[in-house]
Amino acid sequence: MSIDILVICLPALADDMLNRQAPERGWTLHRPGPDGLPAPEVAGRIVGVAASGAATVDARLIDALPALKIIAVHAVGYDLTDVAHARSRGVIVTHTPDVLNDDVADLALLLALATLRRLPAMDAYVRAGRWASEGPPPLSRRASGLKYGLLGLGRIGRAIAERLAPLAGEIAYHTRRPVADAPWRHVPNLVDLAAQVDVLIVIVPGGASTRGLVSAEVLAALGPNGVLINVARGEVVDQDALVAALTSGRLGGAGLDVFADEPNAPHALIDSDRCVLTPHVASATVETRQAMAALMIANLEAVLSGRPPVSPVPD
């Protein structure tokens, strides 16, 4: 008797790992149709869903799978999965935390350094022959000794702060409540934090509670010399306000791995030499994607074998 699993939009490496390992576990993999649902003759047998963090697993899909036991999200963020509805149906939801902390923290630091030192613009300057024809480019800003602020201080936020510690003049953070064992200064108000730092790094979960959290007011407080780094979710930042602040010179620069309407990025950001843009690749290394896929598969294996999940989403 096969165990039927619905696979939705997994990255290629994870999809390949799941395809290779499914037969030895007795799993049969299915894909959704154009309507986002599995074929009717299959839907009643689906007991597991393996989905990327960019896949929507909503109440409509959950209710179409009466035998569903687990939704295994291949991401640390699970804001596109209706966790509350899944739990009301007795369905376990898991994700892949911790294994991607280092890569996301590394990219946050790289984006900060590249934006402050204008590395893509400097690279383009050399490639275009402007160094030879125009002489040295405009000066950039130093990264060491600056004040860095973190919006969010979870696992990844801590990893970012630890990387910043050797070079930062000061590190502060904003969360709803102070983190008990954090050695860095807590600022209760986000606007106040933005006004106090040179670089604001966004690393909070997505979803309704954080949508637009980095508002026009926050960007104004960060100011014309300030830099915004976002390795969280695109919707956490008011993207229209960000574009307006950058194009008017009211914000110094931005390093962005995420956008409001991926894979689309506004032309105003693409055309700005004060922006460093990456295509949502913070966790996109071979090592981390292998670890994420392995953890997703481990969660499926555990729950479908009657054991507790390895990494359930928190209550």
The 8 nearest C-alpha neighbors of each residue, nearest first, counted from 0:
[[1, 2, 25, 26, 3, 27, 44, 24],
 [2, 0, 25, 26, 27, 3, 24, 44],
 [1, 3, 26, 27, 25, 4, 0, 46],
 [2, 4, 45, 27, 26, 46, 28, 44],
 [5, 3, 47, 28, 45, 48, 46, 29],
 [4, 6, 48, 29, 30, 28, 49, 47],
 [7, 5, 49, 30, 50, 48, 29, 4],
 [8, 6, 50, 9, 49, 30, 54, 5],
 [9, 7, 51, 50, 54, 10, 6, 53],
 [8, 10, 51, 14, 7, 50, 13, 11],
 [11, 9, 13, 12, 14, 8, 51, 288],
 [12, 10, 14, 13, 15, 9, 16, 8],
 [11, 13, 15, 14, 10, 16, 288, 289],
 [14, 12, 292, 16, 15, 10, 11, 17],
 [13, 15, 11, 17, 12, 9, 16, 10],
 [14, 16, 18, 12, 13, 17, 11, 19],
 [17, 15, 13, 19, 18, 14, 20, 12],
 [16, 18, 14, 20, 15, 19, 21, 13],
 [17, 19, 15, 21, 16, 20, 14, 28],
 [20, 18, 16, 17, 21, 15, 22, 23],
 [21, 19, 17, 18, 22, 23, 16, 24],
 [20, 22, 26, 24, 18, 23, 17, 19],
 [23, 21, 25, 24, 26, 20, 19, 27],
 [22, 24, 25, 21, 20, 26, 19, 18],
 [25, 23, 21, 22, 26, 20, 300, 2],
 [24, 26, 22, 1, 23, 2, 21, 27],
 [27, 25, 2, 21, 24, 1, 22, 3],
 [26, 28, 3, 2, 1, 4, 25, 29],
 [29, 27, 4, 5, 3, 26, 6, 30],
 [28, 30, 5, 6, 4, 27, 31, 37],
 [31, 29, 6, 5, 37, 7, 32, 28],
 [32, 30, 37, 36, 35, 33, 29, 7],
 [31, 33, 35, 34, 36, 37, 30, 38],
 [34, 32, 35, 31, 36, 37, 30, 38],
 [33, 35, 32, 36, 31, 37, 38, 60],
 [36, 34, 31, 32, 33, 37, 60, 30],
 [37, 35, 31, 32, 34, 60, 38, 33],
 [38, 36, 31, 42, 32, 39, 30, 41],
 [37, 39, 41, 40, 42, 36, 32, 31],
 [40, 38, 42, 41, 37, 43, 36, 63],
 [39, 41, 38, 42, 43, 44, 37, 45],
 [42, 40, 38, 39, 44, 43, 37, 45],
 [43, 41, 39, 64, 44, 45, 37, 40],
 [42, 44, 41, 64, 45, 65, 66, 40],
 [45, 43, 42, 41, 3, 66, 46, 64],
 [46, 44, 3, 4, 42, 43, 47, 67],
 [45, 47, 67, 68, 66, 3, 4, 44],
 [48, 46, 4, 69, 67, 45, 68, 70],
 [47, 49, 70, 5, 4, 6, 71, 50],
 [50, 48, 6, 71, 72, 70, 5, 7],
 [51, 49, 7, 72, 9, 73, 6, 54],
 [50, 52, 73, 9, 53, 54, 8, 72],
 [51, 53, 74, 54, 73, 77, 72, 76],
 [52, 54, 51, 55, 79, 8, 50, 74],
 [55, 53, 51, 52, 50, 8, 56, 7],
 [54, 56, 79, 57, 80, 53, 52, 50],
 [57, 55, 80, 60, 79, 54, 81, 61],
 [56, 58, 81, 59, 60, 80, 55, 61],
 [57, 59, 61, 60, 62, 84, 81, 56],
 [60, 58, 62, 57, 61, 63, 56, 36],
 [59, 61, 63, 62, 58, 57, 56, 36],
 [60, 62, 58, 63, 64, 59, 57, 85],
 [61, 63, 59, 64, 60, 58, 65, 88],
 [62, 64, 60, 61, 65, 59, 42, 36],
 [63, 65, 62, 42, 67, 61, 66, 43],
 [66, 64, 67, 43, 63, 62, 61, 42],
 [67, 65, 46, 64, 45, 43, 44, 68],
 [66, 68, 46, 64, 65, 47, 45, 69],
 [69, 67, 90, 46, 47, 91, 66, 70],
 [70, 68, 91, 47, 90, 92, 67, 71],
 [69, 71, 48, 92, 47, 49, 72, 91],
 [72, 70, 93, 49, 295, 92, 48, 94],
 [73, 71, 94, 50, 74, 51, 93, 52],
 [72, 74, 51, 52, 50, 295, 94, 95],
 [75, 73, 52, 95, 76, 72, 94, 51],
 [74, 76, 96, 95, 94, 77, 73, 52],
 [77, 75, 74, 78, 52, 204, 205, 94],
 [76, 78, 80, 79, 52, 75, 72, 74],
 [77, 79, 206, 80, 205, 76, 81, 204],
 [80, 78, 55, 77, 56, 81, 54, 53],
 [81, 79, 56, 78, 77, 82, 57, 55],
 [82, 80, 57, 84, 83, 85, 56, 58],
 [81, 83, 85, 84, 80, 86, 92, 77],
 [84, 82, 86, 85, 81, 87, 80, 88],
 [85, 83, 87, 86, 82, 81, 58, 88],
 [84, 86, 90, 82, 88, 87, 83, 81],
 [85, 87, 89, 88, 90, 83, 84, 82],
 [88, 86, 84, 85, 89, 83, 90, 82],
 [87, 89, 85, 86, 90, 84, 61, 62],
 [88, 90, 86, 87, 85, 91, 68, 67],
 [89, 91, 68, 85, 86, 69, 88, 67],
 [90, 92, 69, 68, 70, 86, 89, 93],
 [93, 91, 70, 69, 311, 71, 312, 90],
 [94, 92, 311, 71, 312, 310, 72, 70],
 [93, 95, 72, 75, 74, 73, 71, 312],
 [94, 96, 75, 74, 291, 73, 294, 295],
 [97, 95, 75, 98, 94, 99, 74, 310],
 [98, 96, 100, 99, 95, 154, 155, 75],
 [97, 99, 96, 100, 290, 287, 291, 95],
 [100, 98, 97, 102, 101, 282, 287, 103],
 [101, 99, 155, 97, 103, 102, 98, 104],
 [102, 100, 104, 103, 99, 105, 158, 155],
 [101, 103, 105, 282, 104, 99, 100, 281],
 [104, 102, 281, 106, 105, 100, 282, 101],
 [105, 103, 159, 107, 101, 102, 106, 158],
 [106, 104, 102, 108, 103, 107, 101, 109],
 [105, 107, 109, 103, 108, 104, 281, 110],
 [108, 106, 104, 110, 109, 105, 103, 111],
 [107, 109, 111, 105, 106, 110, 112, 104],
 [110, 108, 106, 112, 111, 107, 113, 105],
 [111, 109, 113, 107, 254, 108, 112, 114],
 [110, 112, 108, 114, 109, 113, 115, 107],
 [111, 113, 109, 115, 110, 114, 116, 142],
 [114, 112, 118, 110, 116, 117, 111, 115],
 [115, 113, 117, 111, 112, 116, 275, 110],
 [114, 116, 112, 140, 117, 113, 111, 142],
 [115, 117, 139, 113, 118, 114, 140, 112],
 [118, 116, 114, 120, 113, 115, 119, 121],
 [117, 119, 113, 121, 120, 116, 122, 114],
 [120, 118, 122, 121, 117, 123, 275, 113],
 [121, 119, 123, 122, 118, 117, 272, 124],
 [122, 120, 124, 118, 119, 123, 117, 125],
 [121, 123, 119, 124, 125, 120, 118, 126],
 [122, 124, 126, 120, 121, 125, 127, 119],
 [125, 123, 121, 129, 122, 127, 126, 120],
 [124, 126, 128, 122, 123, 127, 130, 129],
 [127, 125, 123, 128, 124, 122, 129, 130],
 [126, 128, 124, 129, 125, 123, 130, 122],
 [129, 127, 125, 126, 130, 131, 132, 124],
 [128, 130, 132, 133, 131, 124, 127, 125],
 [131, 129, 134, 133, 125, 128, 132, 135],
 [130, 132, 129, 128, 134, 133, 125, 135],
 [133, 131, 129, 130, 134, 128, 135, 127],
 [134, 132, 129, 130, 131, 135, 136, 128],
 [133, 135, 130, 131, 132, 136, 129, 137],
 [134, 136, 130, 137, 133, 131, 129, 138],
 [135, 137, 138, 134, 130, 121, 124, 133],
 [138, 136, 139, 135, 121, 134, 117, 120],
 [137, 139, 136, 140, 116, 135, 117, 141],
 [138, 140, 116, 117, 115, 137, 141, 136],
 [141, 139, 115, 116, 142, 138, 117, 114],
 [140, 142, 143, 115, 116, 139, 144, 145],
 [141, 143, 145, 112, 115, 140, 144, 166],
 [144, 142, 166, 167, 145, 141, 168, 165],
 [143, 145, 168, 167, 166, 142, 146, 169],
 [146, 144, 168, 167, 143, 197, 142, 147],
 [145, 147, 169, 196, 197, 168, 170, 167],
 [148, 146, 198, 170, 196, 197, 199, 169],
 [147, 149, 199, 171, 172, 170, 196, 198],
 [150, 148, 172, 200, 151, 199, 201, 173],
 [149, 151, 201, 173, 172, 202, 200, 203],
 [152, 150, 203, 202, 174, 149, 156, 173],
 [153, 151, 156, 157, 154, 149, 150, 174],
 [152, 154, 156, 155, 157, 151, 203, 202],
 [153, 155, 157, 156, 158, 152, 100, 97],
 [156, 154, 100, 158, 157, 153, 104, 159],
 [157, 155, 152, 153, 159, 158, 154, 151],
 [156, 158, 160, 155, 159, 154, 152, 153],
 [157, 159, 155, 161, 156, 160, 104, 162],
 [160, 158, 104, 156, 162, 157, 161, 155],
 [161, 159, 163, 157, 162, 158, 164, 156],
 [160, 162, 158, 164, 159, 163, 157, 165],
 [163, 161, 159, 160, 164, 158, 165, 108],
 [162, 164, 160, 161, 167, 166, 165, 159],
 [163, 165, 161, 167, 166, 162, 160, 170],
 [166, 164, 163, 167, 162, 161, 143, 168],
 [165, 167, 143, 164, 163, 144, 168, 142],
 [168, 166, 144, 169, 145, 164, 143, 163],
 [167, 169, 144, 145, 146, 166, 143, 170],
 [170, 168, 146, 167, 147, 171, 145, 144],
 [169, 171, 147, 148, 183, 146, 167, 184],
 [172, 170, 184, 148, 183, 185, 149, 147],
 [171, 173, 149, 185, 148, 150, 186, 184],
 [172, 174, 150, 186, 185, 187, 151, 189],
 [175, 173, 176, 151, 177, 150, 172, 152],
 [174, 176, 173, 187, 177, 188, 151, 178],
 [175, 177, 174, 178, 187, 173, 185, 179],
 [178, 176, 185, 179, 174, 175, 173, 181],
 [179, 177, 181, 180, 176, 152, 174, 185],
 [180, 178, 181, 177, 182, 176, 185, 183],
 [179, 181, 178, 182, 177, 183, 157, 184],
 [180, 182, 178, 183, 179, 177, 184, 157],
 [183, 181, 180, 184, 179, 178, 185, 170],
 [182, 184, 171, 181, 170, 185, 172, 169],
 [183, 185, 171, 172, 186, 182, 170, 181],
 [184, 186, 172, 173, 171, 177, 187, 183],
 [185, 187, 173, 188, 192, 172, 184, 171],
 [188, 186, 173, 185, 189, 175, 174, 176],
 [187, 189, 191, 190, 186, 192, 173, 174],
 [190, 188, 192, 191, 173, 193, 187, 217],
 [191, 189, 217, 193, 192, 188, 220, 194],
 [190, 192, 194, 188, 189, 193, 195, 186],
 [191, 193, 189, 195, 194, 190, 186, 188],
 [194, 192, 221, 190, 220, 195, 191, 196],
 [193, 195, 220, 221, 191, 192, 196, 190],
 [194, 196, 192, 193, 191, 197, 146, 221],
 [197, 195, 146, 147, 193, 198, 148, 194],
 [196, 198, 225, 146, 147, 145, 226, 199],
 [197, 199, 226, 147, 196, 225, 227, 148],
 [198, 200, 148, 227, 149, 147, 228, 226],
 [201, 199, 228, 149, 229, 150, 227, 148],
 [200, 202, 229, 150, 231, 228, 149, 230],
 [201, 203, 231, 151, 150, 230, 156, 200],
 [204, 202, 151, 231, 201, 205, 150, 209],
 [205, 203, 76, 231, 206, 202, 232, 209],
 [206, 204, 232, 78, 209, 235, 203, 210],
 [205, 207, 78, 208, 209, 210, 204, 79],
 [206, 208, 210, 209, 205, 78, 211, 235],
 [207, 209, 206, 210, 205, 212, 204, 211],
 [210, 208, 212, 235, 207, 206, 205, 211],
 [209, 211, 235, 234, 207, 212, 208, 206],
 [212, 210, 237, 235, 236, 213, 214, 234],
 [211, 213, 209, 235, 210, 214, 236, 237],
 [214, 212, 236, 211, 217, 237, 235, 218],
 [213, 215, 217, 216, 237, 212, 211, 218],
 [214, 216, 218, 240, 217, 219, 213, 237],
 [215, 217, 219, 214, 218, 220, 190, 213],
 [216, 218, 190, 220, 214, 219, 215, 213],
 [219, 217, 221, 215, 220, 216, 214, 222],
 [220, 218, 216, 222, 221, 217, 215, 249],
 [219, 221, 194, 217, 222, 218, 193, 190],
 [222, 220, 193, 218, 225, 194, 219, 217],
 [221, 223, 219, 225, 250, 220, 224, 249],
 [224, 222, 250, 249, 251, 225, 248, 221],
 [225, 223, 251, 222, 250, 226, 197, 221],
 [224, 226, 197, 251, 221, 222, 223, 250],
 [227, 225, 198, 252, 253, 251, 199, 197],
 [226, 228, 253, 199, 198, 200, 254, 252],
 [229, 227, 200, 254, 253, 255, 201, 199],
 [230, 228, 201, 255, 231, 200, 256, 254],
 [229, 231, 256, 202, 201, 257, 107, 255],
 [230, 232, 202, 229, 203, 201, 204, 233],
 [233, 231, 205, 234, 257, 235, 230, 204],
 [232, 234, 258, 259, 257, 235, 236, 231],
 [233, 235, 259, 210, 236, 232, 211, 237],
 [234, 236, 210, 211, 212, 209, 233, 232],
 [237, 235, 213, 211, 234, 238, 233, 212],
 [238, 236, 211, 240, 214, 239, 213, 241],
 [237, 239, 241, 240, 236, 242, 259, 234],
 [240, 238, 242, 241, 237, 243, 244, 236],
 [239, 241, 243, 215, 237, 238, 242, 244],
 [240, 242, 238, 244, 239, 243, 245, 237],
 [243, 241, 239, 245, 240, 244, 246, 238],
 [242, 244, 240, 246, 241, 245, 247, 239],
 [245, 243, 249, 241, 250, 247, 242, 246],
 [246, 244, 250, 248, 242, 247, 243, 249],
 [245, 247, 243, 248, 244, 242, 267, 249],
 [248, 246, 244, 245, 249, 243, 250, 242],
 [249, 247, 245, 250, 246, 223, 244, 251],
 [248, 250, 223, 244, 247, 222, 245, 219],
 [251, 249, 223, 245, 222, 244, 248, 225],
 [250, 252, 224, 223, 225, 226, 248, 249],
 [253, 251, 226, 273, 274, 250, 227, 114],
 [252, 254, 227, 274, 226, 228, 255, 275],
 [255, 253, 275, 228, 110, 274, 114, 276],
 [254, 256, 229, 276, 257, 228, 253, 275],
 [255, 257, 277, 279, 230, 278, 276, 229],
 [258, 256, 233, 279, 255, 232, 230, 229],
 [259, 257, 233, 261, 260, 264, 234, 232],
 [258, 260, 233, 234, 261, 238, 257, 232],
 [261, 259, 263, 258, 262, 264, 233, 234],
 [262, 260, 263, 258, 259, 264, 257, 233],
 [261, 263, 260, 264, 278, 258, 279, 259],
 [264, 262, 261, 260, 265, 258, 259, 266],
 [263, 265, 258, 266, 262, 261, 268, 260],
 [266, 264, 267, 268, 269, 263, 242, 270],
 [267, 265, 269, 268, 270, 264, 271, 263],
 [266, 268, 270, 265, 269, 271, 242, 246],
 [269, 267, 271, 266, 270, 265, 274, 242],
 [270, 268, 266, 267, 271, 265, 264, 274],
 [269, 271, 267, 268, 266, 272, 274, 265],
 [272, 270, 268, 273, 269, 274, 267, 246],
 [271, 273, 274, 120, 270, 117, 275, 119],
 [274, 272, 252, 271, 253, 117, 114, 275],
 [275, 273, 253, 272, 252, 271, 254, 276],
 [274, 276, 254, 114, 255, 253, 110, 273],
 [277, 275, 255, 254, 256, 274, 278, 269],
 [276, 278, 256, 279, 255, 280, 275, 257],
 [279, 277, 280, 256, 257, 276, 262, 261],
 [280, 278, 256, 257, 277, 281, 230, 283],
 [279, 281, 283, 282, 278, 277, 256, 284],
 [282, 280, 103, 283, 106, 279, 102, 256],
 [283, 281, 102, 280, 103, 99, 284, 287],
 [284, 282, 280, 281, 288, 285, 287, 102],
 [283, 285, 287, 286, 282, 288, 102, 280],
 [284, 286, 288, 287, 289, 283, 12, 290],
 [287, 285, 289, 284, 288, 290, 283, 291],
 [288, 286, 290, 289, 284, 285, 99, 291],
 [287, 289, 291, 285, 290, 286, 284, 292],
 [290, 288, 292, 286, 287, 291, 285, 293],
 [289, 291, 287, 293, 288, 292, 294, 98],
 [292, 290, 288, 294, 293, 289, 95, 287],
 [291, 293, 13, 295, 289, 294, 290, 288],
 [292, 294, 290, 296, 291, 295, 297, 289],
 [295, 293, 297, 291, 296, 292, 290, 95],
 [294, 296, 292, 298, 297, 293, 71, 73],
 [295, 297, 299, 293, 298, 294, 300, 292],
 [298, 296, 294, 300, 295, 299, 301, 293],
 [299, 297, 308, 301, 295, 309, 296, 300],
 [298, 300, 296, 297, 302, 301, 303, 295],
 [301, 299, 297, 303, 298, 302, 304, 296],
 [302, 300, 306, 298, 304, 299, 308, 303],
 [301, 303, 305, 306, 304, 299, 308, 300],
 [302, 304, 300, 305, 301, 299, 306, 68],
 [305, 303, 301, 302, 306, 300, 299, 307],
 [304, 306, 302, 303, 301, 307, 300, 308],
 [305, 307, 301, 302, 304, 308, 303, 300],
 [308, 306, 302, 301, 309, 305, 298, 311],
 [309, 307, 298, 302, 301, 310, 311, 306],
 [308, 310, 298, 311, 307, 297, 301, 294],
 [309, 311, 93, 308, 94, 312, 95, 298],
 [312, 310, 93, 308, 92, 313, 94, 309],
 [311, 313, 93, 94, 92, 310, 314, 77],
 [314, 312, 311, 310, 93, 92, 94, 82],
 [313, 312, 311, 82, 83, 86, 92, 91]]
